[in-house]
Structures are given as C-alpha cells and as structure tokens.
Amino acid sequence: MAVKTIEELFVHELSDIYSAEKQLSRALPRLARATSDPQLKQAFEAHTEETHGQIERIDKIVEVLDLKLKRVKCAAMEGLIEEGKEVIDSVEEGPLRDAALIGGAQKVEHYEIAAYGTLSALAKELGYSDAIPLLQATLKEEKSTDEKLTQLAESAGNQRAAQKRAA
C-alpha cells in the first residue's frame, strides 16, 4: 500500500471496504443456508439485501467524487469469511453452529463499523460533504445489524447452544 496523502488513504480504504462488501455479498447466502435458526436465516438474508445497497452507496460515492477505486482484495474480510467456512465445516448443524455463526457475523460487523467510521472521519476532514451522509447511513446499518445479532444471541441462541454441553 503506497499511500502518501489523505486523499489516497480515503481511496484505499474505500477500495478495501468495497472489496469486503463484494466478498460478503457472496458469503451471506451460504451462512443463511448453514443456520438452523429461522430468525438467524432471515437476518442473514436481510443483510444480503442491505449489503447490495451498501455496494450501491459506494458506487455513488465513487461517482459523485469522481474517484477511481483501486483493485484490492480485503484480506481481513477474506479471513473472516474463511473462519465462517471453518465453522460450517467443523460444527454440526444446530444451536452451537448458530451461536458460532452469530459470533463470526459480529466480527464482520465490527470490522465494517470500524471501516465506515474511519471513512466518515476522512470524508469530513477532506470536505467530501456528498459522501458523508452515504457513509454514515451505512455505518448506522452496520451498527443496527450488530445490535440485531446481539439480540438473537441473547434472546435464546446462546441458551440453546449451552444445552449441548459435553457430558
């Protein structure tokens, strides 16, 4: 990453989260199929649609700011998605897998919250007033998704997983 200016940092960070969102849009349907909890399945399906809207917002930012995204692959998201695949492959379908998938999904949300928070702050510093509301709308969605995942875990998901304790 050869970044020398704050403008280049903004483009790099936006390129990185664009890659992350694209990767996530392909991974979420797999997570929805892997869960046994209907509410969690619905949450993954809803977030798939939301992610497509977030990608569209990034496209809009690129357009209004006349930017060119870099061709980067978000290694962090790649790793988080790989962790999810490992859960699917190694944990039997049921409440324990669902609890692990919720935890993995929250790791993703926290990464995205950090990314969009950083981008919002950079956009503010750079005077990219057209980008700020778009970035903050996505940041709000990511925080909301994280909260929904917490509610799913606390409402019964973790309790069902705890019933599978080793004898």
N, C-alpha and C positions, 0 to 999 in steps of 0.2 A: 504494500500500500504506500504509494509515493504521494502523500498529501502535504501540500505546502501552504495552503490558505484555508481559511474558514469556509469559503465557498466550495473548495474541493472536498473538505470534510463533509459538508452537507450533502454533496452529490454522492460521495462514497457511502455515507450512512443511509441515504435514500435508496441507493442501488442495492445495498445489503438487505434492507428490510423488504424491498420488492422481491428479491430472490427468496427470502424467508416466507413471505406470503404465498408466493407461487408454489413453493415446496409444500407448505401447509395445506393449500387448497387441494393438493393431490393426496395428502396423507389423511385428512379428516374423514373421508368416506370409509377408509379402511378401519379407522378407530370406531366409527359408528357400527360397522358390521361386527366388530370384535366384542362389543359390550353385550351383557345380558340384561342390563337395566334399561327399560323403555325411556325413562326420563333422561338418562345419560345419552342414549342413542339420539333422542330428539335434540339434546343440547349440541351434540357434535354435528348433526345435520343443519341446525340453525346457524351454527358458527361457520359452516362451509359457505352458506349463502352470504353471511356477513363478511367473510374473508374475500369473496369475489367483489363485494362493494368496496372493500378497503384497497384492493388492487386498482379498481377504477379511480379511487381518490388519488392514488399515487400517479396514475396516468394523467389525471387532471393537473396535478402539481407540476409534472414534467411539462405539460402543455402551456400552462399559464406563466411559468417561469422560463420557458424556452430552454430547458435543460436536456442534456443527453446522459442517460444512465450508463454506468459502467457495466461491463459483463463480468459480474462477480457471482460466486456461489456462497451463500451464507453457511459457513461451516458450523456455526452454533446451531442453527435450525436443523441442519443435516444430522448433527449429533443427537439432538433432542428427538427427532423422528426415528432415528436408529434405536434409541432407548425404548421408544414405544413399540417398535417391531419386536425387540427382545422380550418385552412384557407379553405381547401376543403369543410369541413362540414358546415362552417358558412357563407361563402361568395358566393353569386350567381355566376355561371359561367359567365365569361365575362372579360372585361378590368380591373375591380377593383380586381378581383381574380388574374388575371395575374400579376398585379403590386405587390400584396401581395406575390405571389409565387416567383417573382424575388427577392424581399427583403429577403425572407426566404432562398432562394438559395444562396444569397450573404453572409448571416450569416454563412452558411455551408462552403462556400469558404474561408471566413476569418478564421474560426476555422482551416480548413485544412492548410491554409498558415502558421498560427502560429505553427501548429504541425510539418510540414515539415521543417520550418525554424529552429525550435528547434532541430529536429533530425539531420539536416545537421550540425549545430554547434556542437552537441555532437559527431557526427561521426568524424568531423575534429579533435576535441580535443582527441578522442580516437585513432586516426590514422587509422580509418576504410576507407582506400582510395578506396576500391572496392564499398563501399556503397554510398559514397558522390555523384558521378555522377547520380546514380539512384534516390537518394533523391532529388537532385537538378532538375532533369528532371521532377519529379512530382511537385515540387514546382513551376516550370515555367508553367506547365499546369494549376495548380490551379490559379495562377495569371492571366493567359490568360482567363480562364473561367470567373473569376470575372470581368475582363475588358469587355468581350462579354456581360455579364449580364448588366453591366452599360450602354453599348451602346444600348441594347434592351430597357432598361427603358427610356433612354434619347431620343432615336430616335422617339418614338411615344407612347410607352407603358404607361407612366405616363400621357401624354396628353389625351389619350383615357379614362383612369381611371378618370381623372378630369372632363370629360364631364358627369359623373354620380353623380355630386354633389347634395346634398339634396336641395330641392326647398325652 
